[in-house]
Amino acid sequence: MAEYFEGTTGLRVFREWREYLNPLLRESRFKETGVLTPEEFVLAGDFLVYKCPTWAWSKGLPNKRKDFLPADKQYLITRNVPCLKRIAALEYKDGDEEEVEMDSAEDDDAWVATHKNRVIASGREAEDIADMDEADLSADQQKSLTANLAHLSIAKKEEPAPAGEEVEDLEDIPDMDEELEIVDMEEEEDPAAMSNTAGADDKFVRTRTYDMSITYDKYYQTPRVFLFGYDENRNPLTPVQIFQDISQDHAKKTVTIESHPHESLSLASIHPCKHGNVMKRLIDQMVESGKEELRVDQYLLLFLKFMSSVLPTMEYDYTGDGF
């Protein structure tokens, strides 16, 4: 654990001074370099909150307030983001799969057939049963069959009781409920039945959750993501557990444990040193593909999709295309 926090105090002081001395970006350079001014960050945050109400603005601690941002819009946050599985669960296994080519000449694509080698056991083939008309019966067999049928008769219909003769009282017929009272019946407990003592929480799948916040990094002039995780019992996750939910290409490289700029917490943070360059490349790719040019207020919608490559198992993006 100590390795994650080694030198944290010194680094925090250094970064605070570096940010303080770095001049504030005043002119928009979002199209040229993929960065934002504080005003553009607020504009993009407002649009994100509008498009996806799970996000909200937060004031943060008063003593950590940044004067270049509105007092009530210091950073964005979304809470209880589900994280259903670990990164290790995304490892691809193709032992039971086989690529199958389409027979049609018009279909160039192939499809994947799962359990390709599974053998289904066949039942016994149906036997041919001869029709009665085709049955070859001897004369003796036919005579015997006719004699047996002659002995069959329909039960005689009971004659109505003669006048004046009493009919047996129906009350003498034993009642089913009385019969059941005689037999001591004890209901056996079904082990497969759902327990009635189950709590309301058992109806929901318990999983890890995260509080995810987006701050404005004055030095890199881009948004920055911070994460605080909980386990299935709402206990805080350790740094080791948090790294289990981060792409291994980024864990312990671009993701480190750092102080939150607006709260008195040390959280996992995705370092923003490459955010501007990646966003610029994504914006250019949108233009080259013929899509409409990205507006600055749509910046965070694209930014969250970029973050999904770092946090592929966290379900925080409900914005759709949003463009």
NUGU-829421 format. One record per residue (C-alpha): residue number from 1; residue in three letters; x, y, z. Coordinates in nm, 2 decimals, decimal comma. Each point is the difference from the previous one (the first is absolute). Layout:
+-----+------+--------+--------+--------+
| pos | code |   east |  north |     up |
+-----+------+--------+--------+--------+
| NUM |  ala |      X |      Y |      Z |
...
+-----+------+--------+--------+--------+
***
This chain:
+-----+------+--------+--------+--------+
| pos | code |   east |  north |     up |
+-----+------+--------+--------+--------+
|   1 |  met |   0,00 |   0,00 |   0,00 |
|   2 |  ala |   0,28 |   0,24 |   0,08 |
|   3 |  glu |   0,14 |  -0,01 |  -0,35 |
|   4 |  tyr |  -0,32 |   0,17 |  -0,13 |
|   5 |  phe |   0,03 |   0,29 |   0,24 |
|   6 |  glu |   0,38 |   0,04 |   0,01 |
|   7 |  gly |   0,08 |   0,37 |  -0,06 |
|   8 |  thr |  -0,36 |   0,10 |  -0,01 |
|   9 |  thr |   0,04 |   0,31 |   0,21 |
|  10 |  gly |   0,30 |   0,12 |  -0,20 |
|  11 |  leu |  -0,17 |  -0,06 |  -0,33 |
|  12 |  arg |  -0,32 |   0,17 |   0,12 |
|  13 |  val |   0,19 |   0,31 |   0,10 |
|  14 |  phe |   0,20 |   0,01 |  -0,33 |
|  15 |  arg |  -0,32 |  -0,04 |  -0,21 |
|  16 |  glu |  -0,18 |   0,26 |   0,19 |
|  17 |  trp |   0,28 |   0,25 |  -0,06 |
|  18 |  arg |   0,03 |  -0,10 |  -0,36 |
|  19 |  glu |  -0,37 |   0,05 |  -0,06 |
|  20 |  tyr |   0,01 |   0,33 |   0,19 |
|  21 |  leu |   0,28 |   0,14 |  -0,22 |
|  22 |  asn |  -0,14 |  -0,13 |  -0,33 |
|  23 |  pro |  -0,19 |   0,28 |  -0,18 |
|  24 |  leu |  -0,37 |  -0,05 |  -0,04 |
|  25 |  leu |  -0,11 |  -0,08 |  -0,35 |
|  26 |  arg |  -0,22 |   0,29 |  -0,12 |
|  27 |  glu |  -0,04 |  -0,06 |  -0,37 |
|  28 |  ser |  -0,17 |  -0,31 |  -0,15 |
|  29 |  arg |   0,24 |  -0,25 |  -0,15 |
|  30 |  phe |  -0,23 |  -0,30 |   0,01 |
|  31 |  lys |   0,00 |  -0,06 |  -0,38 |
|  32 |  glu |   0,38 |   0,05 |  -0,03 |
|  33 |  thr |   0,13 |  -0,19 |   0,30 |
|  34 |  gly |  -0,30 |  -0,17 |   0,16 |
|  35 |  val |   0,02 |   0,20 |   0,33 |
|  36 |  leu |  -0,26 |   0,21 |   0,17 |
|  37 |  thr |  -0,02 |   0,33 |   0,18 |
|  38 |  pro |  -0,18 |   0,00 |   0,34 |
|  39 |  glu |  -0,30 |   0,17 |  -0,16 |
|  40 |  glu |  -0,01 |  -0,28 |  -0,27 |
|  41 |  phe |   0,03 |  -0,26 |   0,28 |
|  42 |  val |  -0,31 |   0,14 |   0,17 |
|  43 |  leu |  -0,19 |   0,02 |  -0,33 |
|  44 |  ala |   0,08 |  -0,36 |  -0,07 |
|  45 |  gly |  -0,09 |  -0,10 |   0,35 |
|  46 |  asp |  -0,34 |   0,17 |  -0,02 |
|  47 |  phe |  -0,07 |  -0,19 |  -0,32 |
|  48 |  leu |   0,10 |  -0,33 |   0,16 |
|  49 |  val |  -0,23 |   0,05 |   0,29 |
|  50 |  tyr |  -0,28 |   0,09 |  -0,24 |
|  51 |  lys |   0,06 |  -0,31 |  -0,22 |
|  52 |  cys |   0,06 |  -0,24 |   0,29 |
|  53 |  pro |  -0,16 |   0,10 |   0,33 |
|  54 |  thr |   0,20 |  -0,26 |   0,19 |
|  55 |  trp |   0,28 |   0,26 |  -0,01 |
|  56 |  ala |  -0,02 |   0,31 |   0,22 |
|  57 |  trp |   0,22 |   0,30 |   0,10 |
|  58 |  ser |   0,16 |   0,01 |   0,34 |
|  59 |  lys |   0,13 |   0,29 |   0,21 |
|  60 |  gly |   0,28 |  -0,18 |   0,17 |
|  61 |  leu |   0,16 |   0,12 |   0,32 |
|  62 |  pro |   0,00 |   0,39 |   0,04 |
|  63 |  asn |   0,37 |   0,01 |   0,09 |
|  64 |  lys |   0,09 |  -0,18 |  -0,33 |
|  65 |  arg |  -0,22 |   0,20 |  -0,23 |
|  66 |  lys |   0,16 |   0,12 |  -0,33 |
|  67 |  asp |  -0,08 |   0,36 |  -0,08 |
|  68 |  phe |   0,01 |  -0,06 |  -0,37 |
|  69 |  leu |  -0,31 |  -0,22 |   0,03 |
|  70 |  pro |  -0,35 |   0,09 |   0,12 |
|  71 |  ala |  -0,05 |  -0,07 |   0,37 |
|  72 |  asp |  -0,27 |  -0,25 |  -0,06 |
|  73 |  lys |   0,17 |  -0,17 |  -0,29 |
|  74 |  gln |   0,34 |  -0,11 |   0,12 |
|  75 |  tyr |  -0,01 |  -0,35 |  -0,14 |
|  76 |  leu |  -0,24 |  -0,27 |  -0,13 |
|  77 |  ile |  -0,09 |  -0,32 |   0,17 |
|  78 |  thr |  -0,21 |  -0,31 |  -0,05 |
|  79 |  arg |  -0,06 |  -0,25 |   0,28 |
|  80 |  asn |  -0,06 |  -0,37 |   0,03 |
|  81 |  val |   0,14 |  -0,09 |  -0,34 |
|  82 |  pro |  -0,03 |  -0,38 |  -0,03 |
|  83 |  cys |   0,30 |  -0,21 |  -0,08 |
|  84 |  leu |  -0,12 |  -0,35 |  -0,06 |
|  85 |  lys |   0,32 |  -0,19 |  -0,07 |
|  86 |  arg |   0,38 |   0,03 |   0,02 |
|  87 |  ile |   0,23 |   0,07 |  -0,29 |
|  88 |  ala |   0,13 |  -0,36 |   0,02 |
|  89 |  ala |  -0,35 |  -0,12 |  -0,10 |
|  90 |  leu |   0,03 |   0,17 |  -0,34 |
|  91 |  glu |   0,28 |  -0,24 |  -0,11 |
|  92 |  tyr |  -0,12 |  -0,16 |  -0,32 |
|  93 |  lys |  -0,02 |  -0,38 |  -0,01 |
|  94 |  asp |  -0,08 |  -0,18 |  -0,33 |
|  95 |  gly |   0,04 |  -0,36 |   0,10 |
|  96 |  asp |  -0,36 |  -0,08 |  -0,07 |
|  97 |  glu |  -0,04 |   0,22 |  -0,31 |
|  98 |  glu |   0,06 |  -0,06 |  -0,37 |
|  99 |  glu |  -0,02 |   0,24 |  -0,29 |
| 100 |  val |  -0,25 |  -0,13 |  -0,26 |
| 101 |  glu |   0,00 |   0,13 |  -0,36 |
| 102 |  met |  -0,34 |   0,08 |  -0,16 |
| 103 |  asp |  -0,10 |  -0,23 |  -0,28 |
| 104 |  ser |  -0,16 |   0,27 |  -0,21 |
| 105 |  ala |   0,23 |   0,17 |  -0,24 |
| 106 |  glu |  -0,16 |   0,33 |   0,07 |
| 107 |  asp |   0,10 |   0,00 |   0,37 |
| 108 |  asp |   0,36 |   0,09 |   0,04 |
| 109 |  asp |  -0,01 |   0,00 |   0,38 |
| 110 |  ala |   0,04 |  -0,29 |   0,24 |
| 111 |  trp |  -0,17 |  -0,07 |   0,32 |
| 112 |  val |   0,10 |  -0,17 |   0,32 |
| 113 |  ala |  -0,16 |  -0,32 |   0,11 |
| 114 |  thr |   0,02 |  -0,08 |   0,37 |
| 115 |  his |   0,02 |  -0,37 |   0,12 |
| 116 |  lys |   0,07 |  -0,10 |  -0,36 |
| 117 |  asn |   0,10 |  -0,36 |   0,10 |
| 118 |  arg |  -0,29 |  -0,07 |   0,23 |
| 119 |  val |  -0,16 |  -0,34 |  -0,08 |
| 120 |  ile |  -0,37 |  -0,04 |   0,07 |
| 121 |  ala |  -0,10 |  -0,35 |   0,09 |
| 122 |  ser |  -0,27 |  -0,14 |  -0,22 |
| 123 |  gly |  -0,30 |  -0,20 |   0,13 |
| 124 |  arg |  -0,11 |  -0,34 |  -0,12 |
| 125 |  glu |  -0,16 |   0,02 |  -0,34 |
| 126 |  ala |  -0,37 |  -0,05 |  -0,02 |
| 127 |  glu |  -0,11 |  -0,34 |  -0,09 |
| 128 |  asp |  -0,24 |  -0,06 |  -0,29 |
| 129 |  ile |  -0,33 |  -0,12 |   0,14 |
| 130 |  ala |  -0,23 |  -0,18 |  -0,24 |
| 131 |  asp |  -0,35 |   0,12 |  -0,05 |
| 132 |  met |  -0,28 |  -0,22 |   0,12 |
| 133 |  asp |  -0,13 |  -0,03 |  -0,35 |
| 134 |  glu |   0,33 |  -0,15 |  -0,11 |
| 135 |  ala |   0,03 |  -0,24 |   0,29 |
| 136 |  asp |   0,00 |  -0,36 |  -0,11 |
| 137 |  leu |  -0,22 |  -0,19 |   0,25 |
| 138 |  ser |  -0,07 |  -0,37 |  -0,04 |
| 139 |  ala |  -0,36 |  -0,13 |   0,01 |
| 140 |  asp |   0,05 |  -0,14 |   0,36 |
| 141 |  gln |   0,14 |   0,34 |   0,12 |
| 142 |  gln |  -0,31 |   0,18 |  -0,15 |
| 143 |  lys |  -0,24 |  -0,25 |   0,17 |
| 144 |  ser |   0,17 |   0,04 |   0,34 |
| 145 |  leu |  -0,01 |   0,38 |  -0,03 |
| 146 |  thr |  -0,37 |   0,00 |  -0,09 |
| 147 |  ala |  -0,07 |  -0,22 |   0,30 |
| 148 |  asn |   0,18 |   0,23 |   0,24 |
| 149 |  leu |  -0,18 |   0,30 |  -0,13 |
| 150 |  ala |  -0,34 |  -0,18 |   0,06 |
| 151 |  his |   0,08 |  -0,01 |   0,37 |
| 152 |  leu |   0,03 |   0,37 |   0,02 |
| 153 |  ser |  -0,32 |   0,19 |   0,11 |
| 154 |  ile |  -0,09 |   0,35 |   0,10 |
| 155 |  ala |  -0,09 |   0,03 |   0,37 |
| 156 |  lys |  -0,38 |   0,01 |   0,06 |
| 157 |  lys |  -0,14 |   0,34 |   0,08 |
| 158 |  glu |  -0,13 |   0,00 |   0,35 |
| 159 |  glu |  -0,38 |   0,01 |   0,03 |
| 160 |  pro |  -0,16 |   0,29 |   0,19 |
| 161 |  ala |  -0,10 |  -0,09 |   0,36 |
| 162 |  pro |  -0,36 |  -0,11 |   0,03 |
| 163 |  ala |  -0,24 |   0,25 |   0,14 |
| 164 |  gly |  -0,01 |   0,02 |   0,38 |
| 165 |  glu |   0,35 |  -0,15 |   0,04 |
| 166 |  glu |   0,25 |   0,23 |   0,17 |
| 167 |  val |   0,32 |   0,09 |  -0,18 |
| 168 |  glu |   0,32 |  -0,03 |   0,20 |
| 169 |  asp |   0,07 |   0,33 |   0,18 |
| 170 |  leu |   0,29 |   0,18 |  -0,18 |
| 171 |  glu |   0,13 |   0,12 |   0,34 |
| 172 |  asp |   0,11 |  -0,35 |   0,07 |
| 173 |  ile |   0,28 |   0,05 |  -0,26 |
| 174 |  pro |   0,32 |   0,08 |   0,19 |
| 175 |  asp |   0,12 |   0,35 |  -0,04 |
| 176 |  met |   0,35 |   0,05 |  -0,15 |
| 177 |  asp |   0,10 |   0,26 |   0,26 |
| 178 |  glu |  -0,09 |  -0,25 |   0,28 |
| 179 |  glu |   0,21 |  -0,27 |  -0,16 |
| 180 |  leu |   0,30 |   0,24 |  -0,01 |
| 181 |  glu |  -0,04 |   0,08 |   0,37 |
| 182 |  ile |   0,03 |  -0,36 |   0,08 |
| 183 |  val |   0,33 |  -0,03 |  -0,18 |
| 184 |  asp |   0,28 |   0,19 |   0,17 |
| 185 |  met |   0,15 |   0,17 |  -0,31 |
| 186 |  glu |   0,32 |   0,20 |   0,05 |
| 187 |  glu |   0,11 |   0,22 |  -0,28 |
| 188 |  glu |   0,36 |  -0,07 |  -0,10 |
| 189 |  glu |   0,23 |   0,29 |  -0,07 |
| 190 |  asp |   0,11 |   0,04 |  -0,36 |
| 191 |  pro |   0,38 |   0,07 |  -0,01 |
| 192 |  ala |  -0,04 |   0,16 |  -0,34 |
| 193 |  ala |  -0,27 |   0,25 |   0,11 |
| 194 |  met |   0,10 |   0,36 |   0,06 |
| 195 |  ser |   0,04 |   0,09 |   0,36 |
| 196 |  asn |  -0,26 |   0,24 |   0,14 |
| 197 |  thr |   0,26 |   0,15 |   0,23 |
| 198 |  ala |   0,20 |   0,15 |  -0,30 |
| 199 |  gly |   0,04 |   0,38 |   0,04 |
| 200 |  ala |  -0,09 |   0,25 |  -0,26 |
| 201 |  asp |   0,36 |   0,06 |  -0,09 |
| 202 |  asp |   0,03 |  -0,36 |  -0,12 |
| 203 |  lys |  -0,21 |   0,09 |  -0,30 |
| 204 |  phe |   0,28 |   0,21 |  -0,14 |
| 205 |  val |   0,34 |  -0,11 |  -0,14 |
| 206 |  arg |   0,27 |   0,14 |   0,23 |
| 207 |  thr |   0,30 |   0,14 |  -0,19 |
| 208 |  arg |   0,28 |   0,25 |   0,03 |
| 209 |  thr |  -0,10 |   0,36 |  -0,05 |
| 210 |  tyr |   0,20 |   0,32 |  -0,06 |
| 211 |  asp |  -0,04 |   0,37 |   0,06 |
| 212 |  met |   0,15 |   0,16 |  -0,31 |
| 213 |  ser |   0,09 |   0,37 |  -0,02 |
| 214 |  ile |   0,13 |   0,22 |  -0,28 |
| 215 |  thr |   0,21 |   0,30 |   0,10 |
| 216 |  tyr |   0,17 |   0,27 |  -0,21 |
| 217 |  asp |   0,38 |  -0,03 |  -0,01 |
| 218 |  lys |   0,14 |   0,35 |  -0,03 |
| 219 |  tyr |   0,35 |  -0,12 |  -0,10 |
| 220 |  tyr |  -0,10 |  -0,24 |  -0,27 |
| 221 |  gln |  -0,31 |   0,21 |  -0,09 |
| 222 |  thr |  -0,22 |  -0,32 |  -0,03 |
| 223 |  pro |  -0,25 |  -0,19 |   0,21 |
| 224 |  arg |   0,14 |  -0,25 |   0,25 |
| 225 |  val |  -0,18 |  -0,31 |   0,15 |
| 226 |  phe |   0,02 |  -0,11 |   0,36 |
| 227 |  leu |  -0,14 |  -0,32 |   0,14 |
| 228 |  phe |  -0,12 |  -0,12 |   0,34 |
| 229 |  gly |  -0,11 |  -0,36 |   0,01 |
| 230 |  tyr |  -0,22 |  -0,22 |   0,24 |
| 231 |  asp |  -0,02 |  -0,37 |   0,02 |
| 232 |  glu |  -0,32 |  -0,21 |   0,01 |
| 233 |  asn |  -0,05 |   0,10 |   0,37 |
| 234 |  arg |   0,06 |   0,37 |  -0,05 |
| 235 |  asn |   0,35 |  -0,02 |   0,15 |
| 236 |  pro |   0,26 |   0,22 |  -0,17 |
| 237 |  leu |   0,23 |  -0,17 |  -0,25 |
| 238 |  thr |   0,37 |  -0,02 |   0,04 |
| 239 |  pro |   0,23 |   0,13 |  -0,28 |
| 240 |  val |   0,08 |  -0,36 |  -0,09 |
| 241 |  gln |  -0,37 |  -0,08 |  -0,04 |
| 242 |  ile |  -0,06 |   0,32 |  -0,21 |
| 243 |  phe |   0,27 |  -0,10 |  -0,24 |
| 244 |  gln |  -0,19 |  -0,32 |  -0,06 |
| 245 |  asp |  -0,26 |   0,21 |  -0,17 |
| 246 |  ile |   0,23 |   0,20 |  -0,22 |
| 247 |  ser |   0,15 |  -0,10 |  -0,34 |
| 248 |  gln |   0,33 |  -0,16 |   0,06 |
| 249 |  asp |   0,15 |   0,22 |  -0,27 |
| 250 |  his |  -0,07 |   0,29 |   0,23 |
| 251 |  ala |   0,01 |  -0,13 |   0,36 |
| 252 |  lys |   0,30 |   0,13 |   0,19 |
| 253 |  lys |   0,11 |   0,19 |  -0,31 |
| 254 |  thr |  -0,25 |   0,28 |  -0,07 |
| 255 |  val |  -0,21 |  -0,08 |   0,31 |
| 256 |  thr |   0,15 |   0,10 |   0,33 |
| 257 |  ile |  -0,13 |   0,08 |   0,35 |
| 258 |  glu |  -0,01 |   0,38 |   0,05 |
| 259 |  ser |  -0,17 |   0,27 |   0,20 |
| 260 |  his |  -0,34 |   0,12 |  -0,12 |
| 261 |  pro |   0,03 |   0,37 |  -0,08 |
| 262 |  his |  -0,34 |   0,08 |   0,16 |
| 263 |  glu |  -0,03 |  -0,25 |   0,28 |
| 264 |  ser |   0,22 |  -0,13 |   0,28 |
| 265 |  leu |   0,04 |  -0,34 |  -0,15 |
| 266 |  ser |   0,27 |  -0,20 |  -0,18 |
| 267 |  leu |  -0,16 |  -0,17 |  -0,30 |
| 268 |  ala |   0,09 |  -0,19 |  -0,31 |
| 269 |  ser |   0,06 |   0,24 |  -0,28 |
| 270 |  ile |   0,04 |  -0,04 |  -0,38 |
| 271 |  his |   0,30 |   0,22 |  -0,08 |
| 272 |  pro |  -0,10 |   0,26 |  -0,27 |
| 273 |  cys |   0,33 |   0,05 |  -0,17 |
| 274 |  lys |  -0,12 |  -0,16 |  -0,32 |
| 275 |  his |  -0,37 |   0,11 |   0,01 |
| 276 |  gly |   0,05 |   0,30 |  -0,22 |
| 277 |  asn |   0,18 |  -0,19 |  -0,28 |
| 278 |  val |  -0,25 |  -0,29 |   0,01 |
| 279 |  met |  -0,30 |   0,23 |  -0,01 |
| 280 |  lys |   0,15 |   0,20 |  -0,29 |
| 281 |  arg |   0,05 |  -0,33 |  -0,19 |
| 282 |  leu |  -0,36 |  -0,11 |   0,07 |
| 283 |  ile |  -0,14 |   0,33 |  -0,12 |
| 284 |  asp |   0,20 |  -0,02 |  -0,32 |
| 285 |  gln |  -0,12 |  -0,35 |  -0,06 |
| 286 |  met |  -0,36 |   0,11 |   0,03 |
| 287 |  val |   0,05 |   0,27 |  -0,26 |
| 288 |  glu |   0,18 |  -0,24 |  -0,24 |
| 289 |  ser |  -0,28 |  -0,25 |   0,03 |
| 290 |  gly |  -0,25 |   0,25 |  -0,12 |
| 291 |  lys |  -0,17 |   0,06 |   0,33 |
| 292 |  glu |  -0,10 |   0,34 |   0,13 |
| 293 |  glu |   0,27 |   0,21 |   0,16 |
| 294 |  leu |   0,01 |  -0,05 |   0,37 |
| 295 |  arg |  -0,13 |   0,30 |   0,20 |
| 296 |  val |   0,19 |   0,10 |   0,31 |
| 297 |  asp |  -0,30 |  -0,07 |   0,22 |
| 298 |  gln |   0,00 |  -0,36 |  -0,12 |
| 299 |  tyr |   0,36 |  -0,05 |   0,11 |
| 300 |  leu |  -0,07 |  -0,20 |   0,32 |
| 301 |  leu |  -0,23 |  -0,24 |  -0,19 |
| 302 |  leu |   0,29 |  -0,10 |  -0,22 |
| 303 |  phe |   0,24 |   0,01 |   0,29 |
| 304 |  leu |  -0,20 |  -0,26 |   0,20 |
| 305 |  lys |   0,01 |  -0,23 |  -0,30 |
| 306 |  phe |   0,37 |   0,04 |  -0,01 |
| 307 |  met |   0,02 |  -0,09 |   0,37 |
| 308 |  ser |  -0,18 |  -0,33 |  -0,07 |
| 309 |  ser |   0,32 |  -0,14 |  -0,14 |
| 310 |  val |   0,16 |   0,05 |   0,35 |
| 311 |  leu |  -0,31 |  -0,10 |   0,20 |
| 312 |  pro |  -0,17 |  -0,26 |  -0,23 |
| 313 |  thr |  -0,20 |  -0,17 |   0,28 |
| 314 |  met |  -0,15 |   0,31 |   0,16 |
| 315 |  glu |  -0,35 |   0,09 |  -0,12 |
| 316 |  tyr |   0,00 |   0,38 |   0,02 |
| 317 |  asp |  -0,08 |   0,11 |  -0,35 |
| 318 |  tyr |  -0,37 |   0,03 |  -0,07 |
| 319 |  thr |   0,03 |   0,28 |  -0,25 |
| 320 |  gly |  -0,03 |  -0,20 |  -0,32 |
| 321 |  asp |   0,15 |   0,17 |  -0,30 |
| 322 |  gly |  -0,11 |   0,34 |   0,13 |
| 323 |  phe |   0,12 |   0,17 |  -0,32 |
+-----+------+--------+--------+--------+
***
